[in-house]
Amino acid sequence: MKDIFIQKRMLCIKILIVILLSSVFAVFCFHISKSSGVSTLQIDKKLSYICVTINKNDSLWSIAKKYEDRYDGSFDDFITEIKRCNGLKSNTIYAGRQIVIPVVIYNEKISTAVR
């Protein structure tokens, strides 16, 4: 019984030592990266809009499909956002009219952490 108690106590001490060493290592790595001038890539994104003229045989779905790679979200969210931007209550659109398409513009910046 006494041996089991000692083994459990030793296990707890070993776990605490591993946690302490891991914490010290993490702090050390963070300090090194901040003081050594490590470059990081920061990507800013902005929402912008494109005005598209609706052609004959266009549908809300087909227009969204053309621009889906320029939107940061699911396809269903994209269609919902197009409808919201244009005040549409249904998916019906008419040839000759214009529709606003929300698109995301990415702006990449490289920053260097220098001390």
C-alpha positions as CSV (number, residue, x, y, z in Angstrom):
1,M,0.0,0.0,0.0
2,K,2.8,2.4,0.9
3,D,4.6,1.6,-2.4
4,I,1.5,2.5,-4.4
5,F,1.3,5.8,-2.6
6,I,5.0,6.6,-3.3
7,Q,4.5,5.7,-7.0
8,K,1.5,8.0,-7.3
9,R,3.4,10.8,-5.6
10,M,6.4,10.3,-7.9
11,L,4.1,10.3,-11.0
12,C,2.6,13.6,-9.9
13,I,6.1,15.1,-9.4
14,K,7.2,13.9,-12.8
15,I,4.1,15.4,-14.4
16,L,4.7,18.8,-12.7
17,I,8.3,18.8,-13.9
18,V,7.2,18.1,-17.5
19,I,4.7,21.0,-17.3
20,L,7.3,23.3,-15.8
21,L,9.9,22.5,-18.4
22,S,7.3,22.9,-21.2
23,S,6.4,26.3,-19.9
24,V,10.0,27.4,-19.7
25,F,10.6,26.2,-23.3
26,A,7.6,28.0,-24.6
27,V,8.6,31.3,-23.0
28,F,12.2,30.8,-24.3
29,C,10.9,30.2,-27.9
30,F,8.6,33.2,-27.8
31,H,11.5,35.4,-26.5
32,I,13.8,34.2,-29.3
33,S,11.2,34.8,-32.1
34,K,10.5,38.3,-30.8
35,S,14.1,39.4,-30.5
36,S,15.6,37.8,-33.6
37,G,13.7,39.7,-36.2
38,V,11.5,36.9,-37.5
39,S,9.4,37.9,-40.4
40,T,5.7,37.2,-40.3
41,L,3.1,37.4,-43.1
42,Q,-0.1,39.3,-42.1
43,I,-3.1,39.1,-44.4
44,D,-5.7,41.8,-44.1
45,K,-9.0,41.4,-45.9
46,K,-11.5,44.0,-46.9
47,L,-15.0,43.7,-48.3
48,S,-15.5,45.4,-51.6
49,Y,-18.3,45.4,-54.2
50,I,-18.5,44.7,-57.9
51,C,-21.4,45.9,-60.0
52,V,-22.5,43.4,-62.6
53,T,-25.1,43.7,-65.4
54,I,-27.5,40.8,-65.5
55,N,-27.5,39.1,-68.9
56,K,-30.3,37.0,-70.4
57,N,-30.4,33.5,-68.9
58,D,-28.3,34.6,-65.9
59,S,-29.6,33.5,-62.5
60,L,-28.6,34.5,-59.0
61,W,-26.9,31.1,-58.7
62,S,-24.9,31.4,-62.0
63,I,-23.7,34.9,-61.1
64,A,-22.7,33.8,-57.6
65,K,-20.9,30.7,-59.2
66,K,-18.8,33.1,-61.3
67,Y,-17.6,35.1,-58.3
68,E,-17.6,32.5,-55.5
69,D,-13.8,32.3,-55.4
70,R,-13.7,36.0,-54.5
71,Y,-15.8,35.6,-51.4
72,D,-14.6,34.3,-48.0
73,G,-17.4,32.0,-46.9
74,S,-19.7,29.3,-47.9
75,F,-21.7,29.4,-51.2
76,D,-25.0,29.6,-49.4
77,D,-23.7,32.5,-47.3
78,F,-22.5,34.2,-50.5
79,I,-26.0,34.0,-52.1
80,T,-27.5,35.3,-48.9
81,E,-25.1,38.2,-48.8
82,I,-25.8,39.1,-52.5
83,K,-29.5,39.1,-51.7
84,R,-29.0,41.3,-48.6
85,C,-26.8,43.8,-50.5
86,N,-29.4,44.1,-53.3
87,G,-32.5,44.0,-51.1
88,L,-33.7,40.8,-52.8
89,K,-36.4,38.8,-51.0
90,S,-36.3,35.9,-53.6
91,N,-33.7,34.5,-56.0
92,T,-35.5,36.2,-59.0
93,I,-33.4,38.7,-61.0
94,Y,-34.0,40.4,-64.3
95,A,-31.9,40.8,-67.4
96,G,-30.6,44.4,-68.0
97,R,-30.6,45.3,-64.4
98,Q,-27.5,45.6,-62.3
99,I,-26.6,43.7,-59.2
100,V,-24.0,44.3,-56.6
101,I,-21.6,41.4,-55.7
102,P,-19.7,41.5,-52.5
103,V,-16.0,40.4,-52.9
104,V,-13.1,40.1,-50.5
105,I,-9.9,41.8,-51.3
106,Y,-6.8,40.4,-49.6
107,N,-3.9,42.7,-48.8
108,E,-0.7,40.9,-47.7
109,K,1.9,42.6,-45.6
110,I,5.2,41.3,-44.4
111,S,6.2,42.6,-41.1
112,T,9.5,42.0,-39.2
113,A,9.6,41.9,-35.5
114,V,12.8,43.8,-34.6
115,R,13.9,44.7,-31.1
